[in-house]
Amino acid sequence: MLCSVHQWACRRNMSWKIRQWTYRNRPHRMHTRSSRPMKEGFLITVEGIDGAGKHTLCSLIKKFLESENIEVIQMEYPDYSSIWGKMINDYLHNKIEFSNNEQFFLYLIDILKDQDKIRRLLKGGSVVILDRYLSSTVAFQCAKSFNYQQAISIIKAVNIIVPDLTLFIQIPPEVTLKRKIKQKGSTDRHEKNIELLRNVNAVYEKMLKEEMLSKRWVKIDGNQDLSIIENDAKYIIKNFLGEL
């Protein structure tokens, strides 16, 4: 099921439903310092184009959940400390070239390397928050020339962990370009490519509409003030948890 924050608020008196399960029906899964750990955690991903504010929102969500005594692990992709992440970084800064096919599998391998780690964290009851994940790989590579259905089929075939909740920050690339220039003074080949980022947004919208690669998608308006975006995210997650 997908919806915007506004639609979500309009339905706040309705039962909170997740396709496979409701958190409300599993009251003992909350992890607090005074209770037993959750039997199994859950995976939250934050998606959007470069400069959308993903890292900031991930950090705010982590702080919020930790204030509720929930154990949280935050990760991001690409993982620039890995051999694959370093190759991706070199590509983004024009030090090396890869075909679109090579790019897709490079980004995918960077994610695959951590699957066992993430499974262990989830089984241990932790909440894992990811700044970009599968949807980002599909959005960027299919915005170029990689076949969308083929990308989805490959990801499903390798049995990657599917997020329980994906927050998609929708924002125009013209806005994010200004942010990146202000933050860094320069941009990489993706951050400065307005046409590419428009296409990336379009692929994200397609995945959201099709409820692809996540059990639930929610779109957040990235043009809002950060405080409003933070409150939107808290509201979404509170409902996801069944009212903390």
N, C-alpha and C positions, 0 to 999 in steps of 0.2 A: 504494500500500500504506500502511496506517495502523497505528499501534500505540502503546501507552503505553511509558514508559521502562522499566517493569518487564518488559513483554513483550519489549522490545528486548534487555534484558540477558539474558533467558532464551535468546535466539537468537544470542548473541554469537559462537558457534562456527560459525554458518551463514554462507554467502556473503552479502556485503552487496550488495543489489540495488536499483537504481533503475529505474523503469518504462522510461525511454528509454535510459539508459546507466549504466555503473558507473564511478565515479571511479578505481577500482583499475585499470581497463583503460586509463586515460589517464595514466600516471605522469608525463609531462612537462608536465602542465598546472599543477603547483604553481608558485607564484611565490615565489622567494627572491632575496635580494640577490646571491647567487652564481650564479644560473641565469637562463636566459631567462624572460621573463614568460609566463604562461599565454596560450594562443591565445585563450581565451575564459573569462570569469569565470562566476560563478553568483550567483543571487539568493536570499537568505534573508529571510523575513518573520517577525516576531514579532507574534502576535495575542492578543487577550483584552479583557475589559471594562475600563472606566476603573479605575485603581488596581491593576491586576493585576501591575504591575512590568515592563511591556514596555520602557520606556526604560532602566531599570536593566540589564535582561538584554541588550538590544542593545549597551549600552556595554561590558558584561563580555565579550560575544562578540567585539566589535571588538578589545578589548585582548588577548584570547586569540589571535585570528588574527594580529594584528600581531606578537605574540611569536614566531609561527612564520614571520615574514618574509613574510606575505601582505598585499598591498595591499587595504585595506578602506575603503569609503565608507559612512557611516551617514547615513540620511535618515529623516524622519518625516512622517506625514500625520495630520491636516490640516497643510499648510504655511502657518502663520499669517503668513508674510511675503508671501504672494501675495495678489492681489486677491480670489481666491476663498476663500482661507484666512481673510482678514479678515472676509469676509461670514459664513463659518461661525462664527467667534468671536463675532461680533455676535449671531448666532442663538442660540448656546449660552448667552449671557449676557442673553437676553431683550430685546435692543435692536432686533430685527427678527424678522419671522415669515416662514417659508417652508412651503409645502405639502410633504407627504412626497415627492411627485414632484420638486419643485424641489430638495429636500435631496439626493435620490439623485444627480441630475445635477450638482449643485454639488460634492459630494464626488468624483464621478467625473471631472469636468473638472480638479479640483485635482490628481488623479493623472495624467490624460492629458497635462498640460502638460510633464511630466518624462520622458515615454517615450523621446524621442530621446536625452536625456542619459543615461538608464540604459542604453540600447542601446550607446551609445558606451563607457561604462564597462565593460560586460560584454565587449564586443569587444576592449577594451584589456587584458583579463585581471584586472580588479578584482573583488573580492567586494563586492556591494552588500547592506547590511543595512537593512531597512525596519521602522520602528516603525509598524505598521499599513499596510494596503494594500487590495487589492480586497475581501478577505474581511470586513474591518471595515465597509466601505460596505454590503455585502450584509447583514451581521449586524444592524447598527443600523437600516437602513431597512426591512428585511423584518420586524424585530421590532416595527415600528410597523404599517404597512399595505401597504408596497410588495410587489407580487407576486414571490415567490421565483424562479419559473421565468422570468419576464420579466426580472428583474435579471440572471440568469445569461446569458440569451440576448443581452441588450444588451452585456454585457461581452465575450462571445465574438465578437460582431459587429464590435467596434471593434479587435480584434486586439491586445489589451494583453499585455505580457510576463507569462508565468505563472511564479510562483516555483518554484525547484528544491526548496526545503524551507520548510515553514511550521511554526513552533513555536507551539502554542496553549497559553497559560497558563490553566488552568481553576481558578477560584476563586469562592466565593460572593460575591454583591454586598454582603451585610451586612458582610463583612470589608473589602472595598474602600472602602465608604462611610466606615468608621472611619479608614482610612488617609488618605483625601482630606481629611477634616475635620482630622486631625492635621497633615497637610502644609501645607494652605492656609488652614485656618480657615473656609473656605466651599466651596461646590460649585456647578457649573453644572447646567443642567437635565437633562443625561444622568447625571451622576455621582450625583445624589441620588435618581434614579428607580429604586428597587429592582425594581419589577415589570418595567420596561423592560429592565434589565440581566439579569434572569432569562431573559427572552425572547431577548435577545442571545446569552446562553450557549447557549440551545437551538438557535438558528440556526447558531452555530459548530459545535455537535455534529453537526448535520445535514450541514454541509459536510464535516466531518472524516469522517463515516461514508460519504459519497458520493465522497470524494476529489476534491472540487470546487475548481477554481481554484488548484490547486497540484499539483506532481508527487508530493509526499510531505507528509503531515501527521504530526506527532508531538505528543501531548498531555503536558503537564508539570503536575504537581500544584502549584498556586500556594500551597497552605497550608504547604508545607515551608519550612524555614529558607532564607534566601537562599544560603548556602554550598552547600546541597544542590541547589537549583535551578541554581546556576551549574555544579556538577559534572555534573548531568544534561545540561545544554546542551552542555558540553564533550564528554561521552561521545557524545552524539548526533552532533555535528559531526565528531568524530574518525572515527566510523564512516562518516559521509557522505563524508569525504575519503578513506576507505580506509586509516585508521590513519596519522596524521602521523608 
